[in-house]
Amino acid sequence: MAGGYTRFGPLPKPHVSRIHNFISKGLGATMWFWIFYRVREDGGVMLGLRHPWDHGSGHHEVEDVKEEH
């Protein structure tokens, strides 16, 4: 009927400049490095394996000092 029309033909690749391609790869790598860093630091909290207030280190605990009157 309407000659030459291909309904589901291949789409042409969009033109992306080299600077945009370079910046997108850098930002993507930065995102993944940040995610991996946060998982290393807070992975147990993110997975629900521990609570953030259950750190267990005793060097920040406040000692109760009884004042004698």
C-alpha positions in Angstrom: 0.0 0.0 0.0 2.5 2.7 1.1 5.7 1.4 -0.5 9.1 1.3 1.2 8.0 1.7 4.8 9.6 -0.6 7.3 7.7 -0.7 10.6 10.3 -2.4 12.9 13.6 -1.5 11.2 16.9 -1.0 13.0 17.2 2.4 14.7 20.2 4.6 13.8 22.8 5.1 16.6 22.7 8.6 18.0 25.7 10.8 17.6 27.4 11.5 21.0 30.5 13.7 21.1 33.7 12.4 22.6 33.7 14.8 25.5 30.2 13.7 26.6 31.2 10.1 26.3 34.3 10.7 28.4 32.5 12.7 31.0 29.7 10.1 31.3 32.3 7.3 31.8 34.1 9.3 34.5 30.8 10.1 36.3 29.7 6.5 36.1 33.0 5.3 37.5 32.8 7.8 40.3 29.3 6.7 41.2 30.4 3.0 41.4 33.5 3.8 43.4 31.3 5.8 45.9 28.8 2.9 46.1 31.5 0.4 46.8 33.1 2.7 49.4 29.8 3.1 51.2 29.2 -0.6 51.1 32.6 -1.2 52.6 32.0 1.3 55.4 28.3 0.7 56.1 27.5 -2.6 54.4 26.2 -4.3 57.5 23.9 -1.4 58.3 22.6 -1.3 54.7 21.9 -5.0 54.7 20.2 -4.9 58.1 22.9 -7.1 59.8 23.7 -4.5 62.5 22.3 -1.2 63.8 24.2 2.0 63.4 24.2 2.6 67.1 25.6 -0.9 67.9 29.2 0.0 67.2 30.6 -1.8 70.2 33.8 0.3 70.5 34.4 1.2 74.1 36.6 4.2 73.6 33.7 6.7 73.3 31.7 5.5 76.3 31.1 8.1 79.0 32.2 6.9 82.5 29.8 7.6 85.4 31.7 9.7 87.9 30.1 9.8 91.3 30.7 13.0 93.1 31.1 12.7 96.8 29.5 15.5 98.8 
